Amino acid sequence: MAEGLQERYQQAGQEPPQVLYVDRDCCRRDGGTCAAAALFPAWPQLTVRLDIWHFMRRLAAGVCSESHPLYPDFMRRLSCCIFEWDPEDLSRLNLAKQGEQSGRRNVMTIKEMARHCRHRTRGVQETERLLDETVEVFLGATDSMNIQLLDRCRMENIWNTQRQHVDCIQDPPGVQLYTRTGQLTKGGVALPVYRCTRGSTSLESFHLHLNRFIPGTAASGSFFQMYLLEGLTTWNEDWAQAAAGGAMTGKKCYSGQEQHTLNQLSQQFFGLTLVESYTKPLEYTGELIGISYLYSQTGRTPQDFPEDPEEPDGSEELSVEEEEEDLVLKEVGDEGFHEFLLDVLHPSQQPPQLPPQQQPQPPPRPTLQQSQRPPPRQTLQPVSPQQQPPPVPSSQLTTASSSTAQKVDGCQREEHPCPCPLLPAGPSCG
């Protein structure tokens, strides 16, 4: 990938970059060439610097908890130890704020200072001195519940290790790290608008957009490459238009082939060029990107897309009759008899058909004679209250019940001792 990047600069005829910001491998203790610079041997003048945000995150690892009330003050103090505002830009902004006619207090905000003022690093000695003081002050800092912000042992080890990288975070001399993108007038004072190119902030922002290029959480290699190239084309087109200072025209088309065809037709019929910012695509140099670069390291090759998407891939479409048969299979197959349906078999697999006169006839169903038929079922008729028998007296019911209870299954039983309504009281049962 590094070789392809160097070849791209060489073929485009562009000057190589002067500064490379990394999050690790920024220097070596013996003073030799670091690992990041060794990747670009064609650029010997390349200066490698450690990203300041990553340097501050290394120092923040000594914090006991990021939810500590003093954590924002500690990080703000670290930034002040590293950066200082340009005094000329700061005085110009202060003059513009004083010239504004507004009822509220004209106080410079951090957003305005970052937009109209440049800041720079303080130097190795000054930065190291201020960081020493800051770490020493916050080592004993506690909140209202007497909870310390920094772990003393861990923070001392971290600062002793990161002290050697203070030189790696300084701005390289003679390199312009700010680009002027516009101008505003406040309080009668012209204020320039700057865009900072220091550090890996733009790269981290691109990582966020790169995550949005790929929809969902899973995709095949070919589709992942397609989404990636589409997102990169959109990104490059938007940033190229912003870098050229062109206003938004309202026309959004990222297809180079469609833009080329539109220009040809407009020149042929109207003699006009509708897409002024269109540039013809360059010849492919063989540089690998994305999934192609990843597969080249593992020996795999991504699946090629067909040249004609409308070309059939060998699978024939089902006719209306076949779709109806499939519907019947789905409806009847649930009963478990789909393997016995002979209508859907191939003609060679169908059983031989017999002539109508030779086809076996089913045997006749036997019929019962009139004498063999069972008698009709008798239905019970409701009895009216007048036809019901009179109730039996209780004395007769007790006598009859007691006499009946004397013998059960041919065995002689004695009288039951309990006051049962069916058995008279007597000695206990044997």
Secondary structure, DSSP 4 states (H G I P E B T S, - for coil): -HHHHHHHHHHHTPPPPSEEEESS----TTS---HHHHT-TT-TT-EEEE-HHHHHHHHHTTBS-TTSTTHHHHHHHHHHHHEEE-HHHHHHHHHHHHH---SS-----HHHHHHH--EEE--HHHHHHHHHHHHHHHTT-B-TT--BSB-HHHHHHHHHHHGGGTGGGSPPTT---EEEEEEEEETTEEEEEEEE--TTHHHHHHHHHHHHHS-SS---HHHHHHHHHHHHHHHHHHHHHHHTTPPP-S-----HHHHHHHHHHHHHHTS--S-TT--PPPPP-----THHHHHHHHT--PPPPPS-TTS--SPPPP-HHHHHHHHHHHHHGGGT-GGG-GGGS-GGGSPPPPPTTTSPPPPPPP---TTTSPPPPP-PPPPPGGGSPPPPPHHHHHHHHHHHHTEETTEE-PPPSS--SSS---SPP-
